[in-house]
Amino acid sequence: MFAILFALAAGVLVYFYNPVQHFRADLHADAGGLKVTLEISAHALEAFVRQA
């Protein structure tokens, strides 16, 4: 129980310590994931068009 409360307290402290960096990191991660998703989709579409 203590470990859960400690983890939550640490998470809140980190979040409020520097929320701008937290937000920027989230945006960077989302942009990176979107780039990978688009590359995979483009590759799949190219493969499908080659088969047709």
C-alpha distance matrix in Angstrom:
0.0 3.8 5.4 5.3 6.5 8.7 10.0 10.9 12.5 14.3 15.6 16.9 18.5 20.2 21.3 22.9 24.2 26.8 26.8 30.3 29.5 26.5 29.0 31.6 29.4 28.6 32.3 33.2 30.9 32.2 35.8 35.4 34.1 37.0 39.4 38.4 38.4 41.9 43.2 42.1 43.7 46.8 47.1 46.7 49.3 51.7 51.4 52.0 55.1 56.4 56.3 58.0
3.8 0.0 3.8 5.5 5.2 6.0 8.6 9.9 10.5 12.1 14.1 15.4 16.3 18.2 19.9 21.1 22.0 24.8 25.3 28.9 27.9 25.3 28.1 30.6 28.4 28.1 31.8 32.6 30.6 32.2 35.6 35.2 34.3 37.3 39.6 38.7 39.1 42.5 43.6 42.8 44.5 47.6 47.8 47.7 50.3 52.6 52.4 53.2 56.2 57.5 57.6 59.4
5.4 3.8 0.0 3.8 5.5 5.0 6.1 8.6 9.8 10.3 12.1 14.2 15.1 16.3 18.1 19.9 20.6 23.1 23.6 26.9 25.6 22.9 25.8 28.1 25.6 25.3 29.1 29.6 27.5 29.3 32.6 32.0 31.1 34.2 36.3 35.3 35.9 39.3 40.3 39.4 41.3 44.3 44.5 44.4 47.1 49.3 49.1 50.0 53.0 54.2 54.3 56.2
5.3 5.5 3.8 0.0 3.8 5.4 5.1 6.2 8.6 9.9 10.6 12.4 14.2 15.4 16.5 18.4 19.7 22.0 21.9 25.3 24.3 21.3 23.8 26.4 24.1 23.3 27.1 28.0 25.7 27.2 30.7 30.3 29.2 32.1 34.5 33.6 33.8 37.2 38.5 37.6 39.2 42.3 42.7 42.5 45.0 47.4 47.2 48.0 50.9 52.3 52.4 54.1
6.5 5.2 5.5 3.8 0.0 3.8 5.5 5.1 6.1 8.5 9.8 10.6 12.1 14.2 15.3 16.5 17.9 20.6 20.7 24.3 23.7 20.9 23.5 26.3 24.4 23.8 27.5 28.6 26.8 28.2 31.7 31.6 30.8 33.5 36.0 35.4 35.7 38.9 40.4 39.8 41.3 44.3 44.9 44.8 47.2 49.6 49.7 50.4 53.2 54.7 55.0 56.6
8.7 6.0 5.0 5.4 3.8 0.0 3.8 5.5 5.1 6.1 8.5 9.9 10.4 12.2 14.1 15.4 16.0 18.8 19.5 23.0 22.0 19.6 22.6 25.0 23.0 23.0 26.7 27.4 25.8 27.7 30.9 30.6 30.1 33.1 35.2 34.7 35.4 38.6 39.7 39.4 41.1 43.9 44.4 44.6 47.1 49.2 49.4 50.4 53.1 54.5 54.9 56.7
10.0 8.6 6.1 5.1 5.5 3.8 0.0 3.8 5.5 5.1 6.1 8.6 9.8 10.5 12.1 14.3 15.1 17.2 17.6 20.9 19.6 16.9 19.8 22.1 19.9 19.6 23.4 24.1 22.2 24.1 27.3 27.0 26.4 29.4 31.5 30.9 31.6 34.8 36.0 35.5 37.3 40.1 40.6 40.8 43.3 45.4 45.6 46.6 49.3 50.7 51.1 52.9
10.9 9.9 8.6 6.2 5.1 5.5 3.8 0.0 3.8 5.4 5.1 6.2 8.5 9.9 10.5 12.3 13.9 16.2 15.9 19.5 18.9 15.9 18.4 21.2 19.4 18.8 22.4 23.7 22.0 23.4 26.8 26.9 26.2 28.8 31.3 31.0 31.4 34.5 36.0 35.7 37.1 40.0 40.8 40.9 43.1 45.4 45.8 46.6 49.2 50.8 51.3 52.8
12.5 10.5 9.8 8.6 6.1 5.1 5.5 3.8 0.0 3.8 5.4 5.2 6.1 8.6 9.9 10.7 11.9 14.7 15.2 18.8 18.4 16.0 18.8 21.5 20.1 20.0 23.5 24.7 23.6 25.2 28.3 28.6 28.4 30.9 33.2 33.2 33.8 36.7 38.2 38.2 39.7 42.4 43.3 43.6 45.7 48.0 48.5 49.4 51.8 53.5 54.1 55.6
14.3 12.1 10.3 9.9 8.5 6.1 5.1 5.4 3.8 0.0 3.8 5.5 5.0 6.1 8.5 10.0 10.2 12.8 13.8 17.1 16.1 13.9 17.1 19.4 17.6 18.0 21.6 22.3 21.2 23.3 26.2 26.2 26.3 29.0 31.0 31.0 31.9 34.8 36.0 36.1 37.9 40.4 41.2 41.8 44.0 46.0 46.6 47.7 50.1 51.5 52.3 54.0
15.6 14.1 12.1 10.6 9.8 8.5 6.1 5.1 5.4 3.8 0.0 3.8 5.4 5.2 6.1 8.6 9.8 11.5 11.5 14.9 13.9 11.2 14.0 16.6 14.8 14.7 18.4 19.4 18.2 19.9 23.0 23.2 23.1 25.7 27.9 27.9 28.7 31.5 32.9 33.0 34.6 37.2 38.1 38.6 40.7 42.8 43.5 44.5 46.8 48.4 49.2 50.8
16.9 15.4 14.2 12.4 10.6 9.9 8.6 6.2 5.2 5.5 3.8 0.0 3.8 5.5 5.1 6.1 8.3 10.5 10.2 14.0 14.0 11.5 13.9 16.9 16.0 15.7 19.1 20.6 19.9 21.2 24.2 25.0 25.0 27.2 29.6 30.0 30.6 33.2 34.9 35.2 36.5 39.0 40.2 40.7 42.6 44.8 45.7 46.5 48.7 50.5 51.4 52.7
18.5 16.3 15.1 14.2 12.1 10.4 9.8 8.5 6.1 5.0 5.4 3.8 0.0 3.8 5.5 5.4 5.8 8.9 10.0 13.5 13.3 11.6 14.6 17.0 16.3 16.9 20.1 21.2 20.9 22.7 25.4 26.0 26.4 28.8 30.8 31.3 32.3 34.8 36.3 36.8 38.3 40.6 41.8 42.6 44.4 46.4 47.4 48.5 50.6 52.2 53.3 54.7
20.2 18.2 16.3 15.4 14.2 12.2 10.5 9.9 8.6 6.1 5.2 5.5 3.8 0.0 3.8 5.6 5.1 6.8 8.1 11.2 10.1 8.5 11.9 13.9 12.8 13.8 17.0 17.7 17.5 19.6 22.1 22.5 23.2 25.6 27.4 28.0 29.2 31.6 32.9 33.6 35.2 37.4 38.5 39.4 41.4 43.2 44.2 45.4 47.5 49.0 50.2 51.7
21.3 19.9 18.1 16.5 15.3 14.1 12.1 10.5 9.9 8.5 6.1 5.1 5.5 3.8 0.0 3.8 5.6 6.2 5.5 9.1 9.0 6.6 9.2 12.0 11.5 11.7 14.7 16.2 16.1 17.6 20.2 21.2 21.7 23.7 25.8 26.7 27.5 29.8 31.5 32.2 33.5 35.7 37.1 38.0 39.6 41.6 42.8 43.8 45.7 47.5 48.7 50.0
22.9 21.1 19.9 18.4 16.5 15.4 14.3 12.3 10.7 10.0 8.6 6.1 5.4 5.6 3.8 0.0 3.8 5.5 5.4 9.1 10.1 8.9 10.9 13.7 14.0 14.5 17.0 18.8 19.2 20.5 22.8 24.1 24.8 26.6 28.7 29.8 30.7 32.7 34.5 35.5 36.6 38.7 40.3 41.2 42.6 44.7 46.0 47.0 48.8 50.7 51.9 53.1
24.2 22.0 20.6 19.7 17.9 16.0 15.1 13.9 11.9 10.2 9.8 8.3 5.8 5.1 5.6 3.8 0.0 3.8 6.3 9.1 9.3 9.2 11.9 13.8 14.0 15.4 17.8 18.9 19.6 21.5 23.4 24.4 25.6 27.5 29.2 30.3 31.6 33.5 35.0 36.2 37.6 39.4 40.9 42.1 43.7 45.4 46.8 48.0 49.7 51.4 52.9 54.2
26.8 24.8 23.1 22.0 20.6 18.8 17.2 16.2 14.7 12.8 11.5 10.5 8.9 6.8 6.2 5.5 3.8 0.0 3.8 5.6 5.7 6.5 8.9 10.3 11.0 12.7 14.7 15.7 16.9 18.7 20.3 21.4 23.0 24.7 26.1 27.6 28.9 30.6 32.1 33.5 34.9 36.5 38.1 39.5 40.9 42.5 44.1 45.4 46.9 48.6 50.2 51.5
26.8 25.3 23.6 21.9 20.7 19.5 17.6 15.9 15.2 13.8 11.5 10.2 10.0 8.1 5.5 5.4 6.3 3.8 0.0 3.8 5.5 4.9 6.1 8.5 9.7 10.5 12.3 14.1 15.2 16.4 18.2 19.8 21.0 22.4 24.3 25.9 26.8 28.4 30.3 31.6 32.7 34.4 36.2 37.4 38.6 40.5 42.1 43.1 44.7 46.6 48.1 49.2
30.3 28.9 26.9 25.3 24.3 23.0 20.9 19.5 18.8 17.1 14.9 14.0 13.5 11.2 9.1 9.1 9.1 5.6 3.8 0.0 3.8 5.3 5.1 6.1 8.5 9.9 10.6 12.2 14.2 15.3 16.4 18.2 19.9 21.0 22.5 24.5 25.6 26.8 28.6 30.4 31.4 32.7 34.7 36.1 37.1 38.8 40.7 41.8 43.1 45.0 46.7 47.8
29.5 27.9 25.6 24.3 23.7 22.0 19.6 18.9 18.4 16.1 13.9 14.0 13.3 10.1 9.0 10.1 9.3 5.7 5.5 3.8 0.0 3.8 5.4 5.0 6.0 8.5 9.8 10.3 12.1 14.1 15.1 16.2 18.2 19.7 20.8 22.5 24.1 25.5 26.9 28.6 30.0 31.3 32.9 34.5 35.8 37.3 39.0 40.4 41.8 43.4 45.2 46.5
26.5 25.3 22.9 21.3 20.9 19.6 16.9 15.9 16.0 13.9 11.2 11.5 11.6 8.5 6.6 8.9 9.2 6.5 4.9 5.3 3.8 0.0 3.8 5.5 5.2 6.3 8.8 9.9 10.6 12.3 14.3 15.4 16.6 18.4 20.1 21.4 22.5 24.4 26.0 27.2 28.5 30.3 31.8 33.1 34.5 36.3 37.8 39.0 40.6 42.3 43.8 45.1
29.0 28.1 25.8 23.8 23.5 22.6 19.8 18.4 18.8 17.1 14.0 13.9 14.6 11.9 9.2 10.9 11.9 8.9 6.1 5.1 5.4 3.8 0.0 3.8 5.4 5.1 6.3 8.6 9.9 10.5 12.3 14.2 15.4 16.4 18.4 20.2 21.0 22.4 24.4 25.9 26.8 28.4 30.4 31.5 32.6 34.5 36.3 37.2 38.6 40.6 42.2 43.2
31.6 30.6 28.1 26.4 26.3 25.0 22.1 21.2 21.5 19.4 16.6 16.9 17.0 13.9 12.0 13.7 13.8 10.3 8.5 6.1 5.0 5.5 3.8 0.0 3.8 5.4 5.1 6.1 8.6 9.8 10.4 12.2 14.2 15.2 16.4 18.4 19.8 20.9 22.5 24.4 25.5 26.8 28.6 30.2 31.3 32.8 34.7 36.0 37.2 39.0 40.8 41.9
29.4 28.4 25.6 24.1 24.4 23.0 19.9 19.4 20.1 17.6 14.8 16.0 16.3 12.8 11.5 14.0 14.0 11.0 9.7 8.5 6.0 5.2 5.4 3.8 0.0 3.8 5.4 5.0 6.1 8.5 9.8 10.5 12.2 14.1 15.3 16.6 18.3 19.9 21.2 22.7 24.2 25.7 27.2 28.7 30.2 31.7 33.2 34.6 36.1 37.7 39.4 40.8
28.6 28.1 25.3 23.3 23.8 23.0 19.6 18.8 20.0 18.0 14.7 15.7 16.9 13.8 11.7 14.5 15.4 12.7 10.5 9.9 8.5 6.3 5.1 5.4 3.8 0.0 3.8 5.4 5.1 6.1 8.5 9.9 10.6 12.2 14.2 15.5 16.4 18.3 20.1 21.2 22.3 24.2 25.9 27.0 28.3 30.2 31.7 32.8 34.4 36.3 37.7 38.9
32.3 31.8 29.1 27.1 27.5 26.7 23.4 22.4 23.5 21.6 18.4 19.1 20.1 17.0 14.7 17.0 17.8 14.7 12.3 10.6 9.8 8.8 6.3 5.1 5.4 3.8 0.0 3.8 5.5 5.0 6.0 8.5 9.8 10.4 12.2 14.3 15.1 16.3 18.3 19.9 20.8 22.2 24.3 25.6 26.6 28.3 30.2 31.2 32.5 34.5 36.2 37.2
33.2 32.6 29.6 28.0 28.6 27.4 24.1 23.7 24.7 22.3 19.4 20.6 21.2 17.7 16.2 18.8 18.9 15.7 14.1 12.2 10.3 9.9 8.6 6.1 5.0 5.4 3.8 0.0 3.8 5.4 5.1 6.1 8.6 9.8 10.6 12.4 14.2 15.3 16.6 18.5 19.9 21.1 22.7 24.4 25.7 27.0 28.8 30.3 31.5 33.1 35.0 36.3
30.9 30.6 27.5 25.7 26.8 25.8 22.2 22.0 23.6 21.2 18.2 19.9 20.9 17.5 16.1 19.2 19.6 16.9 15.2 14.2 12.1 10.6 9.9 8.6 6.1 5.1 5.5 3.8 0.0 3.8 5.5 5.1 6.2 8.6 9.9 10.7 12.2 14.3 15.5 16.7 18.3 20.0 21.3 22.6 24.3 25.9 27.2 28.6 30.3 31.9 33.4 34.9
32.2 32.2 29.3 27.2 28.2 27.7 24.1 23.4 25.2 23.3 19.9 21.2 22.7 19.6 17.6 20.5 21.5 18.7 16.4 15.3 14.1 12.3 10.5 9.8 8.5 6.1 5.0 5.4 3.8 0.0 3.8 5.4 5.1 6.1 8.6 10.0 10.4 12.2 14.3 15.4 16.3 18.2 20.0 21.0 22.3 24.2 25.8 26.8 28.3 30.3 31.7 32.8
35.8 35.6 32.6 30.7 31.7 30.9 27.3 26.8 28.3 26.2 23.0 24.2 25.4 22.1 20.2 22.8 23.4 20.3 18.2 16.4 15.1 14.3 12.3 10.4 9.8 8.5 6.0 5.1 5.5 3.8 0.0 3.8 5.4 5.1 6.2 8.7 9.8 10.5 12.3 14.3 15.2 16.3 18.4 19.9 20.9 22.4 24.4 25.6 26.7 28.6 30.4 31.5
35.4 35.2 32.0 30.3 31.6 30.6 27.0 26.9 28.6 26.2 23.2 25.0 26.0 22.5 21.2 24.1 24.4 21.4 19.8 18.2 16.2 15.4 14.2 12.2 10.5 9.9 8.5 6.1 5.1 5.4 3.8 0.0 3.8 5.4 5.1 6.4 8.6 10.0 10.7 12.5 14.3 15.4 16.7 18.5 20.0 21.3 22.8 24.5 25.9 27.3 29.1 30.6
34.1 34.3 31.1 29.2 30.8 30.1 26.4 26.2 28.4 26.3 23.1 25.0 26.4 23.2 21.7 24.8 25.6 23.0 21.0 19.9 18.2 16.6 15.4 14.2 12.2 10.6 9.8 8.6 6.2 5.1 5.4 3.8 0.0 3.8 5.4 5.2 6.1 8.6 9.9 10.7 12.2 14.2 15.4 16.5 18.3 20.0 21.2 22.5 24.3 25.9 27.3 28.8
37.0 37.3 34.2 32.1 33.5 33.1 29.4 28.8 30.9 29.0 25.7 27.2 28.8 25.6 23.7 26.6 27.5 24.7 22.4 21.0 19.7 18.4 16.4 15.2 14.1 12.2 10.4 9.8 8.6 6.1 5.1 5.4 3.8 0.0 3.8 5.5 5.0 6.1 8.6 9.9 10.4 12.1 14.2 15.2 16.2 18.2 19.9 20.8 22.3 24.2 25.8 26.9
39.4 39.6 36.3 34.5 36.0 35.2 31.5 31.3 33.2 31.0 27.9 29.6 30.8 27.4 25.8 28.7 29.2 26.1 24.3 22.5 20.8 20.1 18.4 16.4 15.3 14.2 12.2 10.6 9.9 8.6 6.2 5.1 5.4 3.8 0.0 3.8 5.4 5.2 6.2 8.7 9.9 10.5 12.3 14.3 15.3 16.5 18.4 19.9 21.0 22.6 24.6 25.9
38.4 38.7 35.3 33.6 35.4 34.7 30.9 31.0 33.2 31.0 27.9 30.0 31.3 28.0 26.7 29.8 30.3 27.6 25.9 24.5 22.5 21.4 20.2 18.4 16.6 15.5 14.3 12.4 10.7 10.0 8.7 6.4 5.2 5.5 3.8 0.0 3.8 5.5 5.1 6.2 8.6 9.9 10.6 12.3 14.2 15.4 16.6 18.3 20.0 21.2 22.9 24.6
38.4 39.1 35.9 33.8 35.7 35.4 31.6 31.4 33.8 31.9 28.7 30.6 32.3 29.2 27.5 30.7 31.6 28.9 26.8 25.6 24.1 22.5 21.0 19.8 18.3 16.4 15.1 14.2 12.2 10.4 9.8 8.6 6.1 5.0 5.4 3.8 0.0 3.8 5.5 5.2 6.1 8.6 9.9 10.6 12.2 14.2 15.4 16.4 18.3 20.1 21.3 22.7
41.9 42.5 39.3 37.2 38.9 38.6 34.8 34.5 36.7 34.8 31.5 33.2 34.8 31.6 29.8 32.7 33.5 30.6 28.4 26.8 25.5 24.4 22.4 20.9 19.9 18.3 16.3 15.3 14.3 12.2 10.5 10.0 8.6 6.1 5.2 5.5 3.8 0.0 3.8 5.5 5.0 6.0 8.5 9.8 10.4 12.1 14.2 15.1 16.3 18.2 20.0 21.0
43.2 43.6 40.3 38.5 40.4 39.7 36.0 36.0 38.2 36.0 32.9 34.9 36.3 32.9 31.5 34.5 35.0 32.1 30.3 28.6 26.9 26.0 24.4 22.5 21.2 20.1 18.3 16.6 15.5 14.3 12.3 10.7 9.9 8.6 6.2 5.1 5.5 3.8 0.0 3.8 5.4 5.1 6.2 8.6 9.9 10.6 12.3 14.2 15.4 16.6 18.6 20.2
42.1 42.8 39.4 37.6 39.8 39.4 35.5 35.7 38.2 36.1 33.0 35.2 36.8 33.6 32.2 35.5 36.2 33.5 31.6 30.4 28.6 27.2 25.9 24.4 22.7 21.2 19.9 18.5 16.7 15.4 14.3 12.5 10.7 9.9 8.7 6.2 5.2 5.5 3.8 0.0 3.8 5.5 5.1 6.2 8.6 9.9 10.6 12.3 14.3 15.5 16.8 18.6
43.7 44.5 41.3 39.2 41.3 41.1 37.3 37.1 39.7 37.9 34.6 36.5 38.3 35.2 33.5 36.6 37.6 34.9 32.7 31.4 30.0 28.5 26.8 25.5 24.2 22.3 20.8 19.9 18.3 16.3 15.2 14.3 12.2 10.4 9.9 8.6 6.1 5.0 5.4 3.8 0.0 3.8 5.4 5.1 6.1 8.6 9.9 10.5 12.2 14.2 15.5 16.6
46.8 47.6 44.3 42.3 44.3 43.9 40.1 40.0 42.4 40.4 37.2 39.0 40.6 37.4 35.7 38.7 39.4 36.5 34.4 32.7 31.3 30.3 28.4 26.8 25.7 24.2 22.2 21.1 20.0 18.2 16.3 15.4 14.2 12.1 10.5 9.9 8.6 6.0 5.1 5.5 3.8 0.0 3.8 5.5 5.1 6.1 8.6 9.8 10.5 12.3 14.4 15.4
47.1 47.8 44.5 42.7 44.9 44.4 40.6 40.8 43.3 41.2 38.1 40.2 41.8 38.5 37.1 40.3 40.9 38.1 36.2 34.7 32.9 31.8 30.4 28.6 27.2 25.9 24.3 22.7 21.3 20.0 18.4 16.7 15.4 14.2 12.3 10.6 9.9 8.5 6.2 5.1 5.4 3.8 0.0 3.8 5.4 5.1 6.2 8.6 10.0 10.7 12.6 14.5
46.7 47.7 44.4 42.5 44.8 44.6 40.8 40.9 43.6 41.8 38.6 40.7 42.6 39.4 38.0 41.2 42.1 39.5 37.4 36.1 34.5 33.1 31.5 30.2 28.7 27.0 25.6 24.4 22.6 21.0 19.9 18.5 16.5 15.2 14.3 12.3 10.6 9.8 8.6 6.2 5.1 5.5 3.8 0.0 3.8 5.5 5.1 6.2 8.7 9.9 10.8 12.5
49.3 50.3 47.1 45.0 47.2 47.1 43.3 43.1 45.7 44.0 40.7 42.6 44.4 41.4 39.6 42.6 43.7 40.9 38.6 37.1 35.8 34.5 32.6 31.3 30.2 28.3 26.6 25.7 24.3 22.3 20.9 20.0 18.3 16.2 15.3 14.2 12.2 10.4 9.9 8.6 6.1 5.1 5.4 3.8 0.0 3.8 5.4 5.0 6.1 8.6 10.0 10.7
51.7 52.6 49.3 47.4 49.6 49.2 45.4 45.4 48.0 46.0 42.8 44.8 46.4 43.2 41.6 44.7 45.4 42.5 40.5 38.8 37.3 36.3 34.5 32.8 31.7 30.2 28.3 27.0 25.9 24.2 22.4 21.3 20.0 18.2 16.5 15.4 14.2 12.1 10.6 9.9 8.6 6.1 5.1 5.5 3.8 0.0 3.8 5.4 5.2 6.2 8.7 10.1
51.4 52.4 49.1 47.2 49.7 49.4 45.6 45.8 48.5 46.6 43.5 45.7 47.4 44.2 42.8 46.0 46.8 44.1 42.1 40.7 39.0 37.8 36.3 34.7 33.2 31.7 30.2 28.8 27.2 25.8 24.4 22.8 21.2 19.9 18.4 16.6 15.4 14.2 12.3 10.6 9.9 8.6 6.2 5.1 5.4 3.8 0.0 3.8 5.5 5.1 6.4 8.9
52.0 53.2 50.0 48.0 50.4 50.4 46.6 46.6 49.4 47.7 44.5 46.5 48.5 45.4 43.8 47.0 48.0 45.4 43.1 41.8 40.4 39.0 37.2 36.0 34.6 32.8 31.2 30.3 28.6 26.8 25.6 24.5 22.5 20.8 19.9 18.3 16.4 15.1 14.2 12.3 10.5 9.8 8.6 6.2 5.0 5.4 3.8 0.0 3.8 5.5 5.2 6.4
55.1 56.2 53.0 50.9 53.2 53.1 49.3 49.2 51.8 50.1 46.8 48.7 50.6 47.5 45.7 48.8 49.7 46.9 44.7 43.1 41.8 40.6 38.6 37.2 36.1 34.4 32.5 31.5 30.3 28.3 26.7 25.9 24.3 22.3 21.0 20.0 18.3 16.3 15.4 14.3 12.2 10.5 10.0 8.7 6.1 5.2 5.5 3.8 0.0 3.8 5.4 5.2
56.4 57.5 54.2 52.3 54.7 54.5 50.7 50.8 53.5 51.5 48.4 50.5 52.2 49.0 47.5 50.7 51.4 48.6 46.6 45.0 43.4 42.3 40.6 39.0 37.7 36.3 34.5 33.1 31.9 30.3 28.6 27.3 25.9 24.2 22.6 21.2 20.1 18.2 16.6 15.5 14.2 12.3 10.7 9.9 8.6 6.2 5.1 5.5 3.8 0.0 3.8 5.6
56.3 57.6 54.3 52.4 55.0 54.9 51.1 51.3 54.1 52.3 49.2 51.4 53.3 50.2 48.7 51.9 52.9 50.2 48.1 46.7 45.2 43.8 42.2 40.8 39.4 37.7 36.2 35.0 33.4 31.7 30.4 29.1 27.3 25.8 24.6 22.9 21.3 20.0 18.6 16.8 15.5 14.4 12.6 10.8 10.0 8.7 6.4 5.2 5.4 3.8 0.0 3.8
58.0 59.4 56.2 54.1 56.6 56.7 52.9 52.8 55.6 54.0 50.8 52.7 54.7 51.7 50.0 53.1 54.2 51.5 49.2 47.8 46.5 45.1 43.2 41.9 40.8 38.9 37.2 36.3 34.9 32.8 31.5 30.6 28.8 26.9 25.9 24.6 22.7 21.0 20.2 18.6 16.6 15.4 14.5 12.5 10.7 10.1 8.9 6.4 5.2 5.6 3.8 0.0
